[in-house]
Amino acid sequence: MKSNCPQPTPLRTPLIASQNGPMSSAYASKLDGVAANANNFSLPTASGSTLGGVKVGTSLNINAGVLDVPAAVAGQAGVQKYMQAETFTGNGSQTGFTVVNNIGSYLAVYLSGLRQTPVDDYTVSGKVITFLSAPLTGQKIVIDYIAQ
């Protein structure tokens, strides 16, 4: 169905300060500067009186403009240490299995899916887990621990 109402004429007047248009020259001047400086914002460094910036803590660094988190070291405050899981396979004669990191406050040893008991099934010395009896050939050994 065709309407007899006149169609609105599209607005073709630019919104820039140098030409008169549907907004004041002052508002058009403000908009003119937005495009030129839209990406020139620098986030301030945060402090006790400046909010919104990035505050770099004692265990963080800024290197070439990139926030850097150094590797965790034993006893470093505020650093979350994650569970490590290492897998080995028994060969019928080997009793000692060496993990990559020093074992910290948590250790769980599994042999063919069954959790083993310290002293009764294995001992720990540094990074080495030693079974009292060698795991059979093909038995899966999983060692879960939090690194020291």
Secondary structure, DSSP 8 states (H G I E B T S, - for coil): ----S-------S---TTS--SS-HHHHHHHHHHHHHTT-----B--SS--SSB---TT-EEETTEEE-----TT-TT----EEEEEEE--SS--EEE-SS-EEEEEEEEETTEE--BTTTEEEETTEEEESS---TT-EEEEEEEE-
